[in-house]
């Protein structure tokens, strides 16, 4: 999550920095309530923009560790948008 918060502060090649802002709709993950408060804006944005999608079992695992492959996929999703 810290990576998403930091990455969101940097500008995308097309000039935006995490914009447009997330709508903060409800996160539909069974474990969304475990996300840290400081990360909620970035988390909402990343899910809404397709940077993150969670696991197939309906969980996001916000307190879990991301593998190298998962981080690579998130960055690919971010830069591809």
C-alpha positions, 0 to 999 in steps of 0.5 A: 500500500505504501508503494501505491501512496507514493506512486500516486504522488508521482506524475504519469507520462500523460501529465496526471497525478492520480487523477481524476480523483477516486469516487470513494465508492464502497470497496467490495472486498470481504477484508476491505475494513482491514485497510489502513486509514492512510492508504484508503484514498490510494486504495480506492483510486487503484481499485477504481482505475483497475490498477488493483483488482484483489484476489479471485476469492473476494479478498484484497489482503490490504495487510498482506505482502505483495510478491514481485510479480504482483507489484510488476502487474500493478505498475504495468496496469498503472502505466498502461492507463 
